[in-house]
Amino acid sequence: MIRTDSKTLYRKLDLARRLMRNAKNSDERLALVNYIGNLYHSIYCLGEKNLTFDHDKSFGGKKNYKKFMRKLDIYTDRLLQNYVSCKDFHQSFFGEILPEIEASINTVLPSSYDVDSQFTKADFLTIVHDFMSSLKLEDLWNFFYQNGNIYSTVSGTTRDNLGFTLYNPINGDIDLFVKDFQYDMESMNTLVHEMGHGYDLSRFDGSVIDYNHYFYLSFYGEVVSRLFERLLFRYLLKNNIKKDTVKDRILFFEDLNHDLILQSYILSLLDENFFIDDDYLDFTAEEIAKMVKKYFLEDADIQGFISQIDDMNLSDVYSYSYGDIISIFLCDAVEEDGFDTEIFSYFLDNRKELFQESFMRECGFGPGNYIKQYHKELNLLKR
């Protein structure tokens, strides 16, 4: 069933507050603060716009909430320091793949397909069930759907947000949210993306400290969700399900990935001092464009590109960019041999860690290999 009401979420909010009162240490409190805040967002997205955030009930007062914010600042500093130490690698990696991506995607864009995105409810549910069964994950799908852990919201957490996942790091409870859930291709795509997060978190067996590291420090949080999208596209094409509509979704997917990789490259060109001080968040599109224009062709409209971005948040941009990059490597292995492959298991073991160039190199996730996989993926549009 797809829920539209917030009754269950209010019960989960009460439980989270009780867990907060009994938290064993600051790491549990940090994880629960994040969960409680996301619960408020979730209830708000279901249409309860007058919901008031209660510091006292949720965190035991504003003083404790300020402690949370100070700890969050520590994580932010660690992330930025790690980013600066790896910035040359990011710049080299994205700088090498970007021209190849742009040359390749221009051979298929603009393209148009006959789009028929609507399914019957029965067909939609059957396709999602069969897709998850093909991955031997039908039990996970049945759990989410039959237990009412999937919600249709009236809004996203941001203007462009189509879905999100809620995870309680203490008891492992997971809920999936899809904006304006319809039985169509867009909702199927979003739902499968969020089920990727759900599967990822269901396999998370680390401590609460490990979870906080994963949530606040890692660039790998979107890998499994992007992997699920790729697996869905391949499954639908292989089974001749709305092929033109799927190809249209793939084009949108590739176009979005290009924009994220371009954002990642632009950020990597900025001086490291901007990141240590968070100054990059305060600069205008015109100012950033002037700083990086020498790295682009003279007629490139970098300012226009940047001005269309609501929030070029470094953590989000890099999480989605590396989500695209690493998932394209994992896709063949999982499609052929499932989730117990050595490379996928190795990724799961390392996904909570800060970004390391050595991890990318030892896994063979280099720019040359990425371009080969990218060309192979574009060939799906020619079938």
N, C-alpha and C positions, 0 to 999 in steps of 0.2 A: 504493500500500500504506500501511496505517496501522501505524506502529511502536509497540511497547510496551517495547523493550529500550533500554539506554543505551550500547551498544557504540560507535555512531557518535559520540555526544556526548563520550565519553572521548577519541576521536581528535581531535575538535574542540577539546577542552580542552588537549591536548598542543600542537596547532598554535597556539592562542591564547597559551600560555606562551612558545613560541618567538617569536611576533610581539612579545610584551611585551619579551623580551630585546633585540630589534632595533628597538624603538620609536624614532622619530626625535626626538620631543619630548614635552613634558608633556601636550599635547593628545591625542596618540595613546595615551599611557599611561593617561590618564583614561578614554578611550573603551574601551580594552581591559580596564581594571579592572572597569568596569561590565559588559562582556560576560562576563568570566570569572566574576564573581559570579553573573550570571544563568545561566550554564552550571551552576554548582553547584546553584542552585535547581532547574533543570530536571531534573538527575539525581536530586535529592532527591524531586521530585514524581513521578518514575517508580517510586518505591518504595524507593530505597536510603537508608534513614533513618540508617544508620551512617556516611555519608559525612563525612569530616573536612576542614574548610577548611584548606588548607596555604598560609600566608602566604609562606613562603620560596620554594616552587615557583612560586606564582602571581605574586607581586609583587616577588620579590627581597628579602623580609624585611619585618618589621613597620614599619620606618622608612619604607620607600617607601609602605606602605599608609597610614600616618599623613599623608604628603604628599598622597595622594589625598583623604583626608578633609578636609584643610585647603582643597584646591581646591574640593571639593564645597560646603564652607561658603560660599565666595565666590559660587558660583552661587546658592545658597539665598538669600543676602543680596540679590543682584541681583534675583531673582524677587520677593522680598517688597517691596523698595523700589519696583519697578515696579508691584506690586499696589497699594500704598498710593497711588501717584501717580494711579492710574486708579480708585480705590475709589469715588469719587462716581459715575462712569459705571456701574460694575457695579451699585451700589445702585439707581440710577435705572432701568437696563435691567431687572434682575430684579424690582424692585418694580413696574414697569409691566406686565410680562407675567404675573406670578404670579397675580393675581386673575382674569385672563381664562382662564388655563389651568385653574384650579380650578373656575371656573364651567362651563367646557366639559366637562372630564373627568367632572364629577359628573353630566352628562347621559347618560354611557355606563357609568359605574361605580356599583354592581357590575353586571356583565353576565356571562352564562355562555353558553358555546358547547360543542357536542359535540366533545370533543377526541379526536382519533385521531392521535397523534403518531408512530406507528411506520411506517417504510418497510421494504421489502426492501432488502438491500444493493444489488442491481442498480438498483432505482428511485432510491435515494438518490444513488448515484454518477452516474446519468444526469441527474437533476435538477440537481445541482451543476454538472456539465459543461455542460449546456444553458444554465443561468443565466450561467455565466462566458462561454460562447460568445455569448450575447445582448449582452454587454458587449465582445465581441471580445477576451476575455482567456482563451480556451481554452488557449493555450500556457502561460500562467502556471499554470493549474490542473493541466495535464498534468505540468508540471515538478514542482510540489509533490507530487503524488500518486505519479507513477511513480518519482520519485527517492527516495521515502521520507522526505520532509521534513515529514511530518505525524505527530504522536505522540499516543497516548492515555495520559494520566497517571492515577495513582491518587488524586492530590490536586491542589489548586490552590496557587498561591503564598500565598494567604490563604484563610480559611474560605469566603468567598463567591465566590472567583475561579473562573470556569469555563473560562478559557483565557488564553493569553499567547503572545507572539511573541518569538523570539530572533533578534538581528541582530548579525552581526559587521561593525563599521564599517570594517574595513580591507579585507576581501576581498568584502564584500557578501553573505555567506552568510546565508540566512534559514531558520528552522524554525518551524513552527506547532504549538501544543499545545492539546489539548482534553481537559478532565477527563472521565474515564470515557466515552470515545467510544462512542456507540451510533448505530445507523442510525435516528435519530428527529429530530423537529423541533428540539429543544433543541440537539442536537449540530450540526445543520445551521446553525442560527442562530449558534452560537458559532464554528463553522468559518469561516463567511462573514465574520463580524466579524474574525477573525484574518487571513483572506485580504485584508481591507481594509488591515490593517497591512502585510501582505506586499507588496501592490501599492504602497502608499505608500512603503515603504522601497526597493522596486525602482526607483522613480522618483526616489530621492534622489540628486542629482548634485553636492551641495556637498562642501566639504572636511570633514575630521574636526572642525575647529573648528565648522563649521556644524552638524554632527551633534550635537555636545555642546550647542550652543545649543538645538537642537530638542528634545533629550531633557530638558535640565535647566531651560530657561527658557521654553519655549513653552507656551501654553494650547491649541495646535491639534493635539496628537498623537492625539486620538481622532476627529477630523473624518472622515477617510476610512473608518475602521472602522465608524462609525455610519452613514455614507452607504451602505456596502455592505449593512448590515442593512435599511435603508429600501428599497434597490433590490431586495433579495431578497423582501421582503414584497409589493412591487408586482408583481414577476414571478410569484410564486406565485398571487396573486389573479387576475391577468390570464389565467393559464393554467389556472385552476380546479383548483388542486392543494391539497387539504385546506383549503378556504376557511375553515371554522369554526375549525380549529386555528390557521391563520395569524392570524385576527382575535383569537384568544385571546393569541397572541404579541404582537400589536400593542398590546393593552390592557396587557400586562405591560411592554412597552417604554415606553409613554406614562406609566404609573404610576411607573416607575423614573426617567424623565426629570423628572417633577414633583418627586420627592423630591430629586434632585440640584439642581434649580433652587432649591428651597426652602432647601437647605443653602447654596447660593451666596449667596442673599439674606441669610440669617442671618449668615454670615461678613462680608458687606459692611456690616452694621450695627454691628460691633464697633469699638472705638476703634483707630485706626491704631497706637498704641503696642503693642498686643497682638501685632501681626504683626512689628514690628521686633524684638521680644524673644522671639518664638515663644511668648509666654505663653498664647495661645489654646489650645495643645495641653494645657495643664495644668489648665484650668478644668473643673469638673464640669458636667453637663447642667443642674443647678439654677442654678448661677451664671451660665451663659451665658443661660439662659431669662430670668432676672431683668434682665439687661442689655438684652435686645431686646424684652421683652414689650409695651412701649408702642407698638410698631409693628404689633401684631396685635390681632385682636378679643379681647375679654375671655375668651371661652370656648375660645380656641385652646390646644390642649395642646402647646405648644412644647417643654416639658421632656420630655414623653413621647416626642416625635418625636426629639429629640436623643439621649435615653438609648438608643435602639435602634441608633444608629450606632456601629460599632466604632471607626472612625478618620476623623474629619472633616478629612482632610489637604487643605490648600488647593489644592495643585497638582493632585491627582487630581480633586477635586470640580469645579474650574473647567475642567479639561481635558475632562471628560465633559459638563459643562453647555454649554460652547461647542462641543463636538463635536456635541451635539444641535442647537444653534441654527444653526450654519453649515451642517451637512449637510442640514438641511431646505431651505435655499436652493439648495444645489448639486444636489439630487436631480432636479428637473425638467429642468435643463439637461443633466445626464449621461444621464438616461433618454432624452431626445429626440435628443441629438447626440453622445453619447459623451464620452470624457475629454479630447478635444482642444478643448473649448469655451474661450472666452476667460476666463470667470469661474473655471473650474477651474484653468486654467494660472496665472492670477493668484494664486489661493490657494496653489498649489504653490510659486510664487516667494516667497511671504511667510510660509510656515508655520513657518519657523525663527526668526522674529523675536519679540521681546518684544511683549506685547499693546499695541495702540495703538487708541485710540478712532477715529482718522482712518481706519484700515483698515476698521473696521466701517461707518463712515458712507459712505465712497467706494464700497463694494460694495453699499450699500443694505440692509445687514443690520440694519435698525432694528427696534425692538419692534413697531411697527404692522405692518410687513411680515411679521414673524415670526408674529404672531397670525393673519394671513390664511392663511399657509402651514399653520399648526397646525390651523385649522378645516378646511381642505381635506384634511389628512391624516386627521382624525377621520371625514370623510365616507367613507373607505375601509371603515369598519365598517358602513356602511349599504347597501353594495352587495350 
